Amino acid sequence: MAASGAGSPGRLVQYVIVRSDLVHKLSWPLGAVITQACHAATAAIHLHYGDEDTQRYLADLDSMHKVVLAAPDEAALSGLSESLTQAGVGHKLWIEQPENIPTCVALKPYPKDSVQPLLRKFKLFK
């Protein structure tokens, strides 16, 4: 399905899904959580650097489009990562070390329509 978004029409988007409980329940500083999202997004780009959609996304640096969504907890984030893997969607589950805490998932850039259905249950991060 979405594994080969190369050459697909539509606006390219990089989705980043962050655990909202890190801020709202576990009292992580907002800056630390933003850092996790940055790590995951960078890692996803690196892992899929040779992908055609990734290259198109990087070719227009001033028009990059990211969407940051919230996963309510670790179980939801891990479940999402498993679902993405099963669907063949390129992504990175970022695990903070040395604590070994899954904090966020970042997808490689995809045409929005090809991956949005897999992310419908997640709302914008607030």
Phi, psi and chi 1 to 4 in degrees:
 res  aa     phi    psi   chi1   chi2   chi3   chi4
   1 MET       -  -88.2  168.7 -156.9  155.3      -
   2 ALA   -90.1   -3.4      -      -      -      -
   3 ALA   -57.2  -34.8      -      -      -      -
   4 SER  -119.1   77.1  176.3      -      -      -
   5 GLY   -78.8   -2.5      -      -      -      -
   6 ALA   -55.7  129.9      -      -      -      -
   7 GLY    80.0   -3.5      -      -      -      -
   8 SER   -71.5  144.1  -61.2      -      -      -
   9 PRO   -75.0  167.0   26.9  -32.2      -      -
  10 GLY   109.2  162.2      -      -      -      -
  11 ARG   -69.9  133.6 -177.3  173.6 -169.2  168.9
  12 LEU   -83.1  135.5  -65.8  174.2      -      -
  13 VAL  -134.5  140.8  176.2      -      -      -
  14 GLN  -107.5  116.7 -175.4  175.4   29.7      -
  15 TYR   -90.2  137.0  -76.7   94.6      -      -
  16 VAL  -126.8  125.8 -179.2      -      -      -
  17 ILE  -115.4  119.5  -57.5   86.7      -      -
  18 VAL  -115.1  141.2  180.0      -      -      -
  19 ARG   -68.9  115.5  -76.4  178.6   52.3 -169.1
  20 SER   -74.7  -23.1   59.2      -      -      -
  21 ASP   -67.1  -19.8   66.3  -32.9      -      -
  22 LEU   -61.1  -38.7  -64.5  174.8      -      -
  23 VAL   -86.7  -50.2  172.5      -      -      -
  24 HIS   -81.1  -25.8  -57.1  -60.6      -      -
  25 LYS  -117.6  -35.2  -67.1 -177.5 -178.5  172.2
  26 LEU   -97.9   -1.8  -59.7  175.2      -      -
  27 SER    59.5   36.3  -59.8      -      -      -
  28 TRP   -70.0  144.6  -80.3   36.2      -      -
  29 PRO   -62.3  142.1  -19.5   29.8      -      -
  30 LEU   -56.5  -39.8 -175.7   56.8      -      -
  31 GLY   -60.3  -38.4      -      -      -      -
  32 ALA   -65.8  -37.4      -      -      -      -
  33 VAL   -71.5  -40.2  174.8      -      -      -
  34 ILE   -61.0  -39.4  -68.1  170.0      -      -
  35 THR   -60.4  -40.1  -60.5      -      -      -
  36 GLN   -60.4  -44.1  -61.1  -59.5  -57.3      -
  37 ALA   -62.9  -40.8      -      -      -      -
  38 CYS   -62.7  -44.5  -67.5      -      -      -
  39 HIS   -57.9  -48.5  -71.8  -32.7      -      -
  40 ALA   -64.1  -43.6      -      -      -      -
  41 ALA   -63.5  -43.6      -      -      -      -
  42 THR   -63.5  -43.7  -57.7      -      -      -
  43 ALA   -63.9  -40.4      -      -      -      -
  44 ALA   -64.0  -41.4      -      -      -      -
  45 ILE   -63.3  -44.6  -67.7  -74.6      -      -
  46 HIS   -61.9  -46.5  176.7   73.1      -      -
  47 LEU   -64.1  -28.0  -70.5  171.2      -      -
  48 HIS  -117.7   30.1  -59.3  -79.8      -      -
  49 TYR   -58.7  -37.2 -173.5   76.0      -      -
  50 GLY   -80.9   -5.9      -      -      -      -
  51 ASP   -67.4  139.9  175.4   80.8      -      -
  52 GLU   -60.2  -43.2 -174.8  177.6  -31.3      -
  53 ASP   -65.8  -38.0  -75.3  -23.9      -      -
  54 THR   -62.5  -43.0  -60.2      -      -      -
  55 GLN   -64.8  -40.7  -72.8  -60.7  -53.7      -
  56 ARG   -63.9  -39.5  -75.6 -166.8  -47.9  126.3
  57 TYR   -62.3  -43.6 -176.4   78.5      -      -
  58 LEU   -75.6  -20.9  -66.7  172.5      -      -
  59 ALA   -68.9  -19.4      -      -      -      -
  60 ASP  -125.5   70.5 -166.9    4.7      -      -
  61 LEU   -55.5  -34.5  -69.7  176.6      -      -
  62 ASP   -78.4   -4.1  -68.3  -29.1      -      -
  63 SER  -123.2   22.0  -64.7      -      -      -
  64 MET   -61.0  144.0  -74.0 -172.6 -165.3      -
  65 HIS  -128.1  120.7 -173.4   71.4      -      -
  66 LYS  -121.1  149.3  -73.0 -175.9  176.3   46.4
  67 VAL  -126.9  125.6  175.5      -      -      -
  68 VAL  -107.0  118.3 -179.1      -      -      -
  69 LEU  -111.0  163.8  -56.3  173.3      -      -
  70 ALA  -111.2  130.3      -      -      -      -
  71 ALA  -101.6  134.9      -      -      -      -
  72 PRO   -67.7  -26.4   21.6  -29.9      -      -
  73 ASP  -164.5 -179.5   53.1   31.4      -      -
  74 GLU   -61.8  -40.7 -177.3  177.2  -21.5      -
  75 ALA   -61.4  -43.3      -      -      -      -
  76 ALA   -65.2  -40.6      -      -      -      -
  77 LEU   -66.1  -45.7 -171.2   74.2      -      -
  78 SER   -64.9  -39.7  -64.3      -      -      -
  79 GLY   -61.9  -40.6      -      -      -      -
  80 LEU   -62.3  -45.8  171.4   62.8      -      -
  81 SER   -59.3  -41.8 -178.7      -      -      -
  82 GLU   -63.6  -44.1  -69.4  171.2   16.2      -
  83 SER   -62.8  -40.9  -64.4      -      -      -
  84 LEU   -64.7  -42.0  -66.3  172.1      -      -
  85 THR   -61.3  -45.4  -61.7      -      -      -
  86 GLN   -63.0  -32.3  -69.9  173.2   -1.5      -
  87 ALA   -85.7   -2.3      -      -      -      -
  88 GLY    75.3   25.4      -      -      -      -
  89 VAL   -91.4  123.0  174.4      -      -      -
  90 GLY   -68.8  125.7      -      -      -      -
  91 HIS  -158.8  173.2   69.8  -74.8      -      -
  92 LYS  -131.3  122.8  172.6   64.7  177.0  169.6
  93 LEU   -87.4  112.9  170.7   62.4      -      -
  94 TRP   -85.1  127.2 -172.9 -100.2      -      -
  95 ILE  -119.1  114.4  -60.0  176.2      -      -
  96 GLU   -66.8  129.9  177.4   62.0    9.2      -
  97 GLN  -114.5  149.5  -62.7  -62.9  -28.1      -
  98 PRO   -88.7    5.9   33.7  -35.2      -      -
  99 GLU   -73.0  -19.1  -62.0   87.3   -9.4      -
 100 ASN    63.7   43.4 -152.6   35.6      -      -
 101 ILE  -107.6  116.5  -60.1  170.5      -      -
 102 PRO   -66.2  125.8  -17.8   30.1      -      -
 103 THR  -116.9  -32.0   58.5      -      -      -
 104 CYS  -164.8  165.4   56.3      -      -      -
 105 VAL  -125.3  135.3  165.2      -      -      -
 106 ALA  -124.4  132.0      -      -      -      -
 107 LEU   -89.1  153.9  -81.0   61.1      -      -
 108 LYS   -67.1  162.8   75.9  166.5 -163.1   71.9
 109 PRO   -61.5  135.4  -24.9   35.9      -      -
 110 TYR  -138.0  154.8  -83.2  102.0      -      -
 111 PRO   -59.5  131.8  -24.2   34.2      -      -
 112 LYS   -49.6  -46.3 -176.0  176.9 -179.4  178.7
 113 ASP   -64.8  -22.7  -66.5  -18.0      -      -
 114 SER   -79.2  -22.9   71.2      -      -      -
 115 VAL  -120.5  -17.2  -68.2      -      -      -
 116 GLN   -53.9  -39.7 -170.6  178.0   32.9      -
 117 PRO   -59.4  -29.0  -25.9   35.2      -      -
 118 LEU   -75.4  -13.9  -62.1  168.3      -      -
 119 LEU  -114.2    5.9  -56.1  170.9      -      -
 120 ARG   -56.4  -32.6  -76.2 -140.4  159.5  102.3
 121 LYS   -78.9   -6.8   69.1  178.4  179.9  179.8
 122 PHE   -98.6  134.2  -61.2   97.0      -      -
 123 LYS   -98.6  166.0  -55.2  -60.0  179.4 -158.7
 124 LEU   -57.5  140.8  -71.1  174.2      -      -
 125 PHE   -69.4  132.5 -170.9   91.9      -      -
 126 LYS  -125.9      -  -66.2 -178.8 -177.0 -177.4
